[in-house]
Amino acid sequence: MAIRKRIGKTGKVSYQIDYYTPEGERVRKEFEKKGDADDYLAKVKVSKKEKRYHEVFDVKEESQVTFNELAEKYLENFGTQKAFHRSKRYLLAAVTAHFGEKLLSQISYLDLETYRNQRKATPARGSKPRKDASVNREMALLGHMLNKAVEWDMLEASPFKKGKRLMLKENNHRLRFLTNEEIEALLKACSPHLRPIVEVALLTGMRRGELLGLKWDQIRNGFIYLTETKSGKARQIPINDRLAEVFKEVRHKKQNKGARVIKLNRKALEDIKPDPARAKPPPYVFCDFQGRRFHEVRGSFGSACKKAGINDFRFHDLRHTFASHLVMNGVSLKAVQELLGHADMKMTMRYAHLSQAHLREAVGVLDSIGRNGHKIVTSPEKERGADKLTAVNPS
């Protein structure tokens, strides 16, 4: 910070002070009298020393809002989100436990970086190492909360903006898919209620939540219509012949089971008037015989994989299997992107190497050219500069 004497073209004298704001922005101010410049510069120095930036730098007075108060407001506004009670509430509890009583204005970039490193070093359930993706979900929530605090006039600026990006580099390149033999083994090992779920997953690439929440009214005109998706964009999945058979088998089993229950209990139900509401078929495709949808298949799926001798395989990998087999059979990456509902082509590009491998196998049929008496000769067009090759057999 300094004061400079300036003399203009007309000979007018002024005094310029030069200083930086808390955000690092350079500021120059001019005064006609040196005394005024001295007074203002002194005020700048005091404000910086005592961190009363609002008096000089047009910065709002330090926020007295605590992180707990922000968490309450955040819960009030975002607690109705679809996935909030399934996952986000646990993330909110974790960050609130750490920052709870701290004033928002006192949360620094260092505090955020320290929190990230501590969470990474803290084991997850079962003493397992905490995954980078888990830490990143907490940091993403923190970032969203502090950005909303700025929008809600609880905070002047987010501390995330004062340093480099705090997200850990995730390894998202895991690509495990089943071979045809493994698919057959897995389907044979599935329990009766699990097999159609797995088969539909293999035939559609749908996510687990989309599958278990699938309703019969979403299946019509040869398509599955999905409206509630992860990307928020609706998509349609064509129904092939085998998929149509699976849906018919599922509906047939539900109807037959219901008929048997009524037959076995007909004597006891003779005097009971049927309830029209109960007579309606259950809305969900995958449900028990009382119409209650399945919410989880992790246990039965793990048992089926173990029985089939398939290791290191998760339910989500059925989606990878669907996409991988499409690409290996010549389906374009653009079509796979639309079927999977990827918002960004980068997500679909993980399957690109499978397409290349398939193409390498395709050109392998040309290995015989140039061998066993076959020759490759240059055509007249090649000699004139055209890039053409003609294969001929000696007579």
C-alpha positions in Angstrom: 0.0 0.0 0.0 1.4 3.3 -1.0 0.6 7.0 -1.8 1.9 8.5 -5.1 1.9 12.1 -6.1 0.5 12.6 -9.6 0.6 15.7 -11.9 -1.8 15.8 -14.7 -1.4 17.3 -18.2 -3.0 20.5 -17.0 -0.7 20.7 -14.1 -3.3 19.6 -11.5 -1.8 17.7 -8.5 -3.5 14.6 -7.0 -2.6 11.9 -4.6 -3.2 8.2 -5.5 -3.3 5.3 -3.1 -2.8 1.7 -4.3 -4.0 -1.3 -2.3 -5.6 -4.8 -2.6 -9.0 -6.0 -1.4 -9.4 -9.2 0.6 -10.3 -11.0 -2.6 -7.0 -9.9 -4.2 -8.4 -7.2 -6.5 -6.1 -4.2 -7.0 -7.7 -0.8 -6.3 -6.5 2.7 -7.0 -8.1 5.8 -5.5 -7.2 9.5 -6.1 -7.6 12.4 -3.7 -7.1 16.1 -4.2 -5.5 16.5 -0.8 -2.7 14.4 0.6 -4.3 14.5 4.1 -7.4 12.8 2.7 -5.3 10.1 1.0 -3.4 9.5 4.3 -6.6 9.2 6.3 -8.2 6.7 3.8 -5.0 4.6 3.6 -4.8 4.5 7.4 -8.5 3.3 7.4 -7.6 0.6 4.9 -4.8 -0.7 7.1 -6.9 -0.8 10.3 -9.7 -2.5 8.5 -7.4 -5.2 7.2 -5.7 -5.7 10.6 -9.0 -6.0 12.5 -10.8 -7.8 9.6 -13.6 -5.2 9.5 -13.7 -5.3 5.7 -17.2 -4.0 5.4 -16.1 -0.5 6.6 -13.8 0.0 3.6 -14.1 -2.7 1.0 -17.8 -2.8 0.3 -18.0 -6.2 2.0 -21.0 -7.2 4.1 -20.5 -7.3 7.8 -19.3 -10.7 9.0 -22.1 -13.3 9.0 -23.3 -14.5 12.4 -25.1 -17.5 11.0 -23.9 -20.9 12.2 -23.6 -24.0 10.0 -26.4 -25.6 12.1 -28.8 -22.8 11.0 -27.7 -23.3 7.4 -28.3 -27.1 7.7 -31.9 -26.4 9.0 -32.7 -24.1 6.2 -31.1 -26.5 3.7 -33.2 -29.4 5.1 -36.3 -27.3 4.8 -35.7 -26.5 1.2 -34.2 -29.8 -0.1 -35.5 -32.4 2.3 -38.2 -33.4 -0.2 -35.8 -34.4 -2.9 -36.3 -38.0 -4.1 -32.9 -39.3 -3.0 -32.6 -37.2 0.2 -33.7 -39.8 2.7 -31.9 -42.6 0.9 -28.5 -41.0 0.9 -28.2 -37.3 1.3 -29.4 -37.2 4.9 -26.4 -39.3 5.9 -24.1 -36.9 4.2 -25.8 -33.9 5.8 -25.5 -35.5 9.2 -21.7 -36.0 8.7 -20.9 -32.5 7.7 -23.2 -31.0 10.3 -21.5 -33.0 13.1 -18.2 -31.4 12.1 -19.1 -27.8 11.3 -22.3 -27.5 13.4 -21.5 -24.6 15.8 -19.0 -22.8 13.5 -20.0 -19.5 12.0 -20.2 -19.6 8.2 -17.9 -16.6 8.0 -15.3 -18.5 9.9 -15.1 -21.5 7.7 -12.0 -21.2 5.6 -10.6 -23.0 2.6 -8.1 -24.6 5.0 -11.0 -25.9 7.1 -12.6 -27.5 4.0 -9.3 -29.1 2.9 -8.6 -30.4 6.4 -12.1 -31.9 6.6 -11.6 -33.7 3.3 -8.3 -35.2 4.3 -9.7 -36.3 7.7 -12.7 -38.0 6.1 -10.4 -39.8 3.6 -8.3 -41.1 6.5 -11.3 -42.2 8.5 -12.3 -45.8 7.8 -15.8 -46.5 6.6 -18.2 -49.2 8.1 -16.5 -52.5 8.7 -13.1 -50.8 9.0 -12.9 -50.6 5.2 -10.9 -47.7 3.6 -13.2 -44.8 2.7 -13.6 -44.5 -1.0 -12.7 -41.3 -2.8 -16.3 -41.2 -4.3 -17.8 -41.2 -0.8 -15.6 -38.2 0.3 -16.4 -36.4 -2.9 -20.2 -36.7 -2.2 -19.7 -35.0 1.1 -17.6 -32.2 -0.4 -20.2 -31.7 -3.2 -22.9 -31.3 -0.6 -20.8 -28.8 1.4 -20.2 -26.8 -1.8 -23.9 -26.8 -2.6 -24.8 -25.7 0.9 -22.3 -22.8 1.0 -23.3 -21.7 -2.4 -27.0 -21.6 -1.3 -25.8 -19.7 1.8 -24.5 -17.0 -0.5 -27.7 -16.9 -2.5 -29.7 -16.7 0.8 -27.6 -13.7 2.1 -26.2 -15.8 4.9 -22.6 -15.6 3.6 -20.6 -13.1 1.4 -18.6 -15.7 -0.6 -18.0 -19.4 -0.5 -14.6 -20.4 0.9 -14.4 -23.1 -1.9 -13.6 -20.2 -4.3 -10.4 -19.3 -2.5 -8.3 -22.3 -3.6 -8.0 -25.2 -6.0 -10.8 -27.8 -6.6 -11.1 -30.0 -3.5 -12.5 -33.1 -5.2 -10.4 -36.2 -5.1 -9.7 -38.0 -8.4 -12.0 -41.0 -8.6 -11.3 -44.2 -10.5 -14.4 -44.5 -12.6 -12.9 -46.8 -15.2 -14.0 -50.1 -13.6 -15.8 -52.1 -16.3 -16.8 -55.6 -15.3 -19.2 -57.4 -17.6 -20.3 -61.0 -17.9 -19.5 -63.4 -20.8 -22.2 -65.4 -22.4 -21.2 -68.4 -20.3 -21.3 -66.4 -17.0 -24.8 -65.0 -18.0 -26.1 -68.5 -18.3 -24.6 -69.6 -15.0 -26.0 -66.6 -13.2 -29.5 -67.0 -14.5 -29.5 -70.7 -13.5 -28.4 -69.7 -10.0 -31.1 -67.0 -9.5 -34.1 -67.7 -7.2 -37.5 -67.6 -8.9 -38.3 -64.0 -7.9 -34.8 -62.7 -8.8 -34.3 -64.3 -12.3 -36.8 -62.0 -14.2 -35.3 -58.9 -12.5 -31.8 -59.9 -13.6 -33.0 -60.9 -17.1 -34.7 -57.6 -17.6 -31.6 -55.8 -16.4 -29.5 -57.7 -19.0 -32.0 -56.9 -21.7 -32.5 -53.2 -21.0 -29.6 -51.8 -19.1 -31.9 -50.2 -16.6 -30.6 -49.1 -13.2 -31.7 -51.0 -10.1 -34.0 -48.2 -8.9 -35.6 -48.0 -12.3 -36.2 -51.7 -12.4 -37.6 -52.2 -8.9 -39.9 -49.1 -9.4 -41.1 -50.3 -12.8 -44.9 -50.3 -13.2 -47.1 -52.1 -15.8 -48.5 -48.8 -17.2 -44.9 -47.9 -18.3 -44.9 -50.9 -20.6 -46.9 -50.2 -23.8 -46.6 -49.9 -27.6 -43.5 -52.0 -27.6 -41.5 -49.7 -25.4 -40.6 -49.2 -21.7 -41.2 -45.5 -20.8 -39.0 -44.1 -18.1 -39.7 -40.7 -16.7 -38.0 -40.7 -13.3 -34.4 -41.2 -14.2 -31.0 -40.3 -12.7 -30.3 -37.6 -15.3 -33.9 -36.3 -15.0 -34.5 -36.9 -18.7 -37.2 -39.3 -19.9 -36.1 -42.1 -22.2 -37.7 -45.0 -24.0 -36.3 -48.6 -24.2 -37.5 -50.8 -27.1 -38.9 -54.2 -26.0 -37.4 -57.1 -28.0 -39.0 -60.6 -28.3 -37.3 -62.2 -25.3 -38.1 -59.2 -23.1 -41.8 -59.4 -24.1 -41.7 -63.1 -23.1 -40.2 -62.3 -19.7 -42.9 -59.7 -18.9 -45.6 -62.2 -20.0 -44.2 -64.9 -17.7 -44.0 -62.5 -14.8 -47.7 -61.4 -15.2 -48.8 -65.0 -15.8 -47.2 -66.2 -12.5 -48.7 -63.4 -10.5 -52.2 -64.1 -11.9 -52.0 -67.9 -11.4 -50.7 -67.5 -7.8 -53.5 -65.2 -7.0 -56.1 -67.6 -8.4 -54.6 -70.5 -6.3 -54.8 -68.4 -3.1 -58.5 -67.6 -3.8 -59.2 -71.3 -4.5 -57.6 -72.5 -1.3 -59.5 -70.0 0.8 -62.8 -70.0 -1.1 -64.6 -71.7 1.8 -63.5 -69.1 4.3 -64.2 -66.3 1.9 -67.8 -67.3 0.9 -69.4 -64.8 3.2 -67.0 -62.0 2.5 -67.8 -59.5 -0.2 -64.9 -58.9 -2.5 -63.1 -55.6 -2.2 -62.9 -53.9 -5.7 -59.6 -52.2 -4.7 -58.0 -55.6 -3.9 -59.2 -57.1 -7.1 -57.0 -54.7 -9.1 -53.7 -56.1 -10.3 -50.6 -54.7 -8.5 -49.1 -51.7 -10.3 -45.5 -52.9 -9.9 -43.9 -55.4 -12.2 -41.6 -56.8 -9.6 -43.5 -57.4 -6.3 -44.5 -60.1 -3.9 -48.0 -61.8 -4.2 -49.5 -59.1 -2.0 -48.5 -56.5 -4.5 -45.7 -55.0 -2.4 -42.8 -53.9 -4.5 -39.3 -55.2 -3.9 -37.0 -52.4 -2.6 -33.7 -54.4 -2.4 -32.3 -57.5 -4.0 -28.7 -57.2 -2.8 -28.8 -60.3 -0.6 -30.4 -62.7 -3.1 -28.2 -61.3 -5.9 -25.0 -61.8 -3.9 -26.1 -65.4 -3.2 -26.8 -66.1 -6.9 -23.3 -64.8 -7.9 -21.7 -66.9 -5.2 -23.6 -70.0 -6.3 -22.7 -69.3 -10.0 -19.0 -68.9 -9.1 -18.9 -65.2 -10.3 -16.6 -63.0 -8.3 -16.2 -59.2 -8.1 -19.6 -58.5 -9.6 -22.3 -56.0 -8.5 -25.9 -55.5 -9.6 -24.9 -52.3 -11.5 -22.5 -54.4 -13.6 -25.5 -55.9 -15.3 -25.9 -52.5 -16.9 -22.3 -52.7 -18.0 -22.9 -56.1 -19.4 -25.9 -54.8 -21.5 -23.8 -52.0 -22.9 -20.7 -54.0 -23.5 -22.5 -56.8 -25.5 -24.3 -54.1 -27.6 -21.0 -52.5 -28.5 -19.2 -55.8 -29.2 -22.1 -56.6 -31.6 -21.6 -53.5 -33.6 -24.1 -51.1 -32.1 -23.0 -47.5 -32.3 -21.9 -45.7 -29.1 -24.5 -43.0 -29.8 -27.3 -45.6 -29.7 -25.8 -47.1 -26.5 -25.8 -43.6 -25.0 -29.5 -43.1 -25.7 -30.4 -46.5 -24.4 -28.5 -46.0 -21.1 -29.7 -42.5 -20.7 -26.2 -41.0 -20.3 -26.4 -37.2 -20.3 -22.7 -36.9 -21.4 -21.1 -39.0 -24.2 -18.0 -39.2 -21.9 -19.8 -41.8 -19.8 -20.5 -44.0 -22.8 -16.9 -43.7 -24.1 -15.8 -46.2 -21.5 -17.1 -48.9 -23.9 -15.3 -47.5 -26.9 -12.3 -49.9 -26.6 -14.7 -52.9 -26.9 -15.8 -51.5 -30.3 -12.1 -51.2 -31.4 -11.4 -54.8 -30.2 -14.4 -56.0 -32.2 -13.2 -54.2 -35.3 -9.7 -55.7 -34.9 -11.3 -59.1 -34.9 -13.3 -58.2 -38.0 -10.2 -57.3 -40.0 -8.5 -60.4 -38.9 -10.3 -62.3 -41.6 -7.9 -60.5 -44.0 -4.8 -62.2 -42.5 -4.7 -64.7 -45.4 -4.1 -61.9 -47.9 -0.4 -61.9 -49.0 0.0 -65.5 -47.8 -0.3 -68.9 -49.6 0.3 -67.5 -53.0 -1.9 -64.4 -52.6 -0.3 -61.0 -53.5 -1.1 -57.4 -53.0 -0.2 -55.3 -56.0 -0.4 -51.6 -56.7 -3.1 -50.6 -59.2 -2.5 -47.9 -61.9 -4.5 -45.5 -59.8 -2.1 -46.0 -56.9 0.8 -45.1 -59.1 -1.0 -41.9 -60.0 -1.4 -41.0 -56.3 -4.7 -42.6 -55.5 -4.7 -44.6 -52.2 -6.1 -47.9 -53.5 -4.9 -51.5 -53.2 -6.1 -54.4 -55.4 -5.8 -58.0 -54.2 -5.2 -60.6 -57.0 -4.6 -64.4 -57.1 -2.0 -65.8 -59.5 -3.5 -67.9 -62.2 
